[in-house]
Each structure stands twice: as structure tokens, then as C-alpha cells.
Amino acid sequence: MSVIAHARTGGDTGGIARLPMLAPSLAALLYPFALKGFNASVARIAEGASILSWLSAAACLALAFATPLIAILAAMSLSEYGQPTAAQLRAKRAALLAVAAPTLFTFLGVVLTMLHNPVPDTWLWVACWVIALALVLRPAKDMSRELASRPVVPAPLRVAHGVSAVAIVIIFLALHITNHLMFPAGEGMYNMVAKVFRHVYRSEILQPLVVALFLFQVGTGLFFAWRLTAAPSDRFRTFQIASGVYLAFYVLGHMNSVFIFARTYLGIDTGWGFATGAPAGLIKDPWNIRLVPHYWLGAFFVLAHLAAGTRSVMMAHGVSKTFADRFMISGAVVAGIIATVIMLGMCGMRVQFV
């Protein structure tokens, strides 16, 4: 899919020619309305509506998940420019931000809830993306000289980012993902596994360390994304950057939800009920439905980002690009399967063991 109408030299031919670059921001702007359409269709299904309501629900949910897909494809196309204009560079960064639309919308909703929702989150969301659209449409000059002078990402910082990621996987992520894979087994099994694992990553020593490591990942990851978007990159590297951007905002939003909203504001534990949106559930509640793309993409991107990072390490150590690319694609497929199993369990699917 190509969403760009420019020559690969990055020539800027005016607002009409830049319209295709607006697709990610437009998709992000409309994202809440896709969720509202899904919830309205589910409400009609509960009342015994026709097959059209089922089709409408499926279409609306597909449109919601299409937002980050459209944004990633746009960022990939924009990353092919050797000499992008400032407008194209803004469009690429807006596309990467649009990838994170599902988690940003959830983050916004939680914050406004804690503030007793003085402004409807959809209104504020639309206003922010209208501003993003206006910024992309601003006239721009050629950026080739500026890009040529930008320093590369420091190698020691890249190594530290990778080492801290490995530490997170060992201390927290492997256990956390395994625990989430227990959702289809039911609340009892989930809580039993969680009780064992939380003795590890919620200990007085390791929990602050895990938080610090995540914040380091967020800070360095966003720094990398800002630097790397200023230069051309292939589609695999662009996916790595896009998944990292999503995870940066997901981590910040998830920490806010767990440590501030749940444990401090509500005074509750972040267990089964918190994760599954009890008692209403994730599907039927008009607010909780935003958690479905938010959580699925979080699980998918964290594993796919690890696969993408491993691809870069492989290539840096002489592994063929073909093998490294296939490894990353396989890792993304596995990530999608794991994320789907987790999400089906969170939405009510149960597996009975006889």
C-alpha cells in the first residue's frame, strides 16, 4: 500500500499533493468513533438485532484496528525518501504518533476520569488531531542539509537500551506474559499463577528496578525514534521504530493506570477484575471497549519489537539480511497469536481442562 504521491526525492508540490500524507492523522481522529460504532452495534446485538448488527460490529472493530496499520504503512512509505521536506518529516512523525492512537486514547480517558472528566475525551482527542493535521499541511522547505548534519544514535546508548530490555524480559516480561496467557483458563488459574509471579517482580527490590528500567526504555526509545525518523530507513526498521513509539506511550499509560489510577486513586489491586473490566467486561461497556485494541496491540508490539530488535542485533553480527528478516516476520506472527490468545481470554473465552 502506498499512501504518498511525491517523488522519492522529497519534492514538495503543495497542499493538494500532500493530502495522502494526512491518512494516519485522519484515521487517528476517527478512531474513537469506530469504537462508538462497535459499542452501538453490540448493544443492538444484545437486543436481538439482525445479522447487519454483527457485520457492523465486525466492520467497526476492524476500522479501529486499521488505524495503527494505516499509520505504519504510511510511515514506511515516508521513510523511503532520501531528501524529505520538513512537511514530509512532520508527516512521518505524525504517522508514528498515530500508530499509538489506541494507547493514547486510553491514556487520555484515564487522566480525564481522574480529573472527573471536565471535557469529553472525544472532543479533546479530535481537537488534538485537527492540530496535527494543520501542522502536516504547513508549507515546508527542503531538509536535505539539515538531515545530513544530524548525528547518529550513540552506540553505547543503543547497547544500554538492549541490555535493559533483556533485563526487563528476565525480571518481569516473561512472567507477566505467561501470567496473561492464563486468562483463557479462568480467574482461579490466573490468580494462582499471579500470586506466585508477583513475589518476584513486586518485591521491594525488583519493582523499583523494573520501573526504572521501563522509564529508561521510554526515554531512550523516544530519543532513538526522533533521531532515526530524520533519515531514510527500510520497512523493517520503520516497524521497529513504530512499535517502539507505541510501547513508549503504552508503558507510560499503563504505569499511570496501575500505580496512580488503580492503586492510589481507586485504592484497588490490579488483578483479574481490573484487567478484564469487571463487572461489565471489555466488550459491552462503552468505555472499556477502548481497552481491547489497547491491550492487544500492547502484547503484540512488545513481542514484535523484541523480534525487530533481535533482527538488528543479528545483522550487526553478520547474519544475512534474508534470515534476519524472516526471523522478525516469524516473531511478529507468533506475537500476534499470543496477543490474540490473551485478548480472547480477557474478553471471556474459556478453555476447560478435563
C-alpha positions in Angstrom: 0.0 0.0 0.0 1.4 3.4 -0.9 0.0 6.5 0.6 2.4 9.0 -0.8 2.1 11.0 -4.0 5.6 12.5 -4.0 8.7 11.7 -6.0 11.3 9.9 -3.8 13.5 13.0 -3.9 11.0 14.5 -1.5 9.8 17.4 -3.7 7.0 19.4 -2.1 4.4 20.4 -4.6 1.8 21.9 -2.4 -1.2 21.1 -0.2 -3.1 19.0 -2.7 -0.1 16.8 -3.3 0.3 16.3 0.5 -3.2 15.1 1.1 -2.3 11.4 1.1 0.1 12.1 4.0 -2.9 13.0 6.1 -4.3 9.5 6.2 -2.7 8.5 9.5 -3.9 11.6 11.3 -7.4 11.3 9.8 -7.6 7.7 10.9 -6.5 8.6 14.4 -9.0 11.4 14.6 -11.8 9.0 13.6 -10.6 6.2 15.9 -13.0 6.9 18.9 -16.0 6.9 16.5 -15.1 3.4 15.3 -15.2 2.2 18.9 -18.5 4.0 19.5 -19.9 2.3 16.4 -18.8 -1.1 17.7 -20.4 -0.5 21.1 -23.7 0.6 19.5 -23.7 -2.5 17.3 -23.1 -4.7 20.3 -26.0 -3.0 22.1 -28.3 -3.9 19.2 -27.0 -7.4 19.1 -27.8 -7.8 22.9 -31.4 -6.7 22.0 -31.7 -9.4 19.4 -30.8 -7.4 16.3 -30.2 -8.8 12.8 -27.1 -10.1 11.1 -26.4 -6.5 10.0 -25.5 -5.6 13.5 -23.0 -8.4 13.6 -21.5 -7.1 10.4 -21.5 -3.6 11.6 -19.7 -4.6 14.9 -17.1 -6.5 12.9 -16.5 -3.6 10.5 -16.2 -1.0 13.3 -13.7 -3.1 15.2 -11.7 -3.7 12.1 -11.6 0.0 11.4 -10.4 0.6 14.9 -7.5 -1.9 14.4 -6.9 -0.4 11.0 -5.8 2.9 12.5 -2.3 1.7 13.5 -2.0 -0.4 10.4 -2.6 2.7 8.2 -0.2 4.7 10.2 2.6 2.1 10.0 2.2 1.7 6.2 2.3 5.5 5.8 5.4 5.7 8.0 7.0 3.0 5.9 6.3 4.9 2.6 7.5 8.2 4.1 10.7 6.6 5.3 11.8 5.8 1.8 12.5 9.5 1.0 16.2 10.3 0.7 15.7 14.0 1.0 12.4 14.7 2.7 11.0 18.1 3.2 10.1 19.4 6.6 6.4 18.6 5.9 7.2 15.0 5.0 9.3 14.7 8.1 6.4 16.0 10.2 4.0 13.7 8.4 6.3 10.7 9.2 6.4 11.6 12.9 2.6 12.2 12.9 2.2 8.8 11.4 4.3 7.2 14.1 2.3 9.1 16.7 -0.9 7.8 15.1 0.3 4.2 15.5 0.0 4.9 19.2 -3.6 6.2 18.9 -5.2 3.2 20.7 -3.0 3.6 23.8 -3.0 7.4 23.7 -6.8 7.4 23.7 -6.9 5.1 26.7 -4.3 7.2 28.5 -6.4 10.3 27.8 -9.5 8.7 29.1 -7.9 7.6 32.4 -6.4 11.0 33.0 -9.7 12.8 32.4 -11.5 10.3 34.6 -9.2 11.1 37.5 -9.9 14.8 36.7 -13.7 14.0 36.9 -13.9 14.3 33.1 -14.3 18.1 32.8 -14.1 17.7 29.0 -15.4 14.8 27.0 -12.3 12.8 25.9 -13.5 12.6 22.3 -13.8 16.4 21.9 -10.2 16.9 23.2 -9.0 14.0 21.0 -10.5 15.5 17.9 -9.0 18.9 18.7 -5.5 17.5 19.1 -5.6 15.6 15.8 -7.0 18.6 13.9 -3.9 20.5 15.1 -1.7 17.6 13.9 -3.4 17.8 10.5 -2.8 21.5 10.4 0.9 21.0 11.2 1.3 18.4 8.4 -0.2 20.8 5.9 2.1 23.7 6.8 4.4 24.7 3.9 8.0 23.5 4.2 11.4 23.8 2.8 13.9 21.2 1.7 15.5 19.4 4.7 18.4 17.6 3.0 21.2 19.8 4.5 19.8 19.6 8.0 19.4 15.8 7.8 22.9 15.3 6.5 24.3 17.1 9.7 22.3 15.1 12.2 24.5 12.8 14.4 23.7 9.1 14.6 22.3 7.4 17.7 25.3 6.8 20.1 26.3 3.1 20.1 26.7 2.9 23.9 23.1 4.1 24.3 21.9 1.5 21.9 23.7 -1.2 23.8 22.3 0.1 27.1 18.8 0.1 25.6 19.2 -3.5 24.5 20.7 -4.7 27.8 17.9 -3.0 29.8 15.4 -4.7 27.5 16.9 -8.1 28.3 16.7 -7.3 32.0 13.1 -6.4 31.7 12.3 -9.7 29.9 14.1 -11.8 32.5 12.8 -10.0 35.6 9.3 -9.1 34.5 8.0 -9.6 31.0 8.4 -13.4 30.6 6.5 -13.9 33.9 3.9 -11.2 33.1 3.1 -12.6 29.6 3.0 -16.2 30.9 0.5 -15.0 33.6 -1.7 -13.3 30.9 -1.7 -16.5 28.9 -3.7 -17.9 31.8 -6.7 -15.7 31.0 -8.4 -18.5 29.0 -8.0 -20.9 31.9 -10.2 -18.7 34.1 -9.9 -16.5 37.2 -8.8 -19.2 39.5 -5.8 -20.3 37.4 -4.9 -16.7 36.6 -4.8 -15.6 40.2 -2.9 -18.7 41.3 -0.1 -18.0 38.8 -0.2 -14.2 39.5 0.3 -14.9 43.2 3.5 -16.9 42.5 5.0 -14.5 40.0 4.2 -11.3 41.9 6.5 -12.4 44.7 9.3 -11.8 42.1 8.5 -8.6 40.3 6.6 -6.9 43.1 9.3 -7.4 45.6 10.7 -4.3 47.4 13.9 -4.5 45.4 12.8 -5.6 42.0 9.7 -3.5 41.5 11.5 -0.1 41.7 14.2 -1.6 39.4 11.6 -2.7 36.8 10.0 0.8 36.9 13.4 2.5 36.4 14.3 0.1 33.5 11.0 0.8 31.8 11.4 4.6 32.2 14.9 4.2 30.7 13.4 2.3 27.8 10.8 5.0 27.2 13.3 7.9 27.4 15.9 6.3 25.1 13.3 4.8 22.8 11.7 8.1 22.1 15.1 9.7 21.6 16.0 7.0 19.1 12.7 7.5 17.3 13.2 11.2 17.0 16.7 10.8 15.6 16.1 7.8 13.3 13.0 9.3 11.7 15.2 12.2 10.3 16.9 9.7 8.0 15.7 7.1 5.4 15.1 3.6 6.7 13.8 0.3 5.4 10.3 -1.0 6.2 11.6 -3.4 8.9 13.5 -0.6 10.8 10.4 1.6 10.4 8.3 -1.1 12.0 10.8 -1.3 14.8 10.6 2.4 15.4 6.7 2.4 15.2 6.4 -0.4 17.7 8.8 1.3 20.0 6.7 4.5 19.8 3.6 2.6 20.7 5.3 0.9 23.6 6.7 4.1 25.0 3.2 5.6 25.4 1.7 2.2 26.4 4.3 1.9 29.3 3.6 5.5 30.5 -0.1 5.0 30.3 0.0 1.6 31.9 2.1 2.8 34.8 -0.3 5.7 35.3 -3.3 3.2 35.3 -1.6 0.8 37.7 0.2 2.9 40.2 -1.8 6.1 40.2 -5.3 5.4 39.0 -5.9 1.9 40.4 -3.7 1.7 43.5 -3.8 5.3 44.6 -6.9 6.9 43.1 -9.3 3.9 43.4 -7.4 2.0 46.1 -7.8 -1.4 44.4 -5.5 -4.2 43.3 -4.6 -4.6 39.6 -5.7 -8.2 39.3 -8.3 -10.1 37.3 -11.2 -7.7 37.7 -9.1 -4.7 36.8 -7.7 -6.3 33.7 -11.0 -7.7 32.4 -13.1 -4.6 33.1 -15.3 -6.4 35.7 -18.2 -6.5 36.2 -19.2 -5.0 32.8 -16.4 -6.7 30.8 -14.4 -5.3 27.9 -16.9 -5.8 25.0 -20.2 -4.4 26.2 -19.0 -1.4 28.2 -18.8 1.9 26.1 -15.6 3.0 27.9 -13.9 -0.4 28.3 -14.1 -1.3 24.6 -11.1 1.0 24.1 -9.0 -1.5 26.1 -9.4 -4.2 23.5 -7.1 -2.6 20.8 -5.0 -1.0 23.6 -4.2 -4.4 25.3 -4.0 -6.5 22.1 -1.5 -4.1 20.4 0.4 -3.8 23.7 1.0 -7.5 23.8 1.7 -7.7 20.1 4.1 -4.8 19.9 6.2 -5.7 22.9 6.9 -9.1 21.5 7.2 -7.9 17.8 9.5 -5.1 19.0 11.8 -7.7 20.7 11.9 -9.6 17.4 12.7 -6.5 15.5 15.5 -5.6 17.9 16.9 -9.1 17.6 16.9 -8.7 13.8 19.1 -5.6 14.2 21.5 -7.4 16.5 21.7 -10.4 14.1 22.5 -8.1 11.1 25.1 -6.3 13.2 26.9 -9.6 13.9 27.0 -10.8 10.3 23.7 -12.8 10.0 22.2 -12.5 6.5 19.5 -9.9 6.0 17.2 -12.6 4.5 17.4 -14.8 7.6 17.1 -11.8 9.9 14.0 -10.5 8.1 12.4 -13.9 8.2 13.1 -14.2 11.9 11.4 -10.8 12.5 8.4 -11.8 10.4 8.1 -15.1 12.3 8.4 -13.3 15.6 5.6 -10.9 14.6 3.3 -13.8 13.6 4.0 -15.5 17.0 3.4 -12.2 18.7 0.0 -11.9 17.0 -1.0 -15.4 18.1 0.0 -14.8 21.7 -1.8 -11.4 21.8 -4.9 -13.0 20.3 -5.0 -15.8 22.9 -4.6 -13.3 25.7 -7.3 -11.0 24.4 -9.8 -13.7 23.8 -9.3 -14.8 27.4 -9.7 -11.3 28.7 -13.0 -11.0 26.6 -14.5 -14.2 28.1 -13.2 -17.2 26.1 -12.6 -20.1 28.4 -10.7 -23.4 27.9 -11.8 -26.3 30.0 -9.2 -28.8 31.1 -10.5 -32.4 31.6 
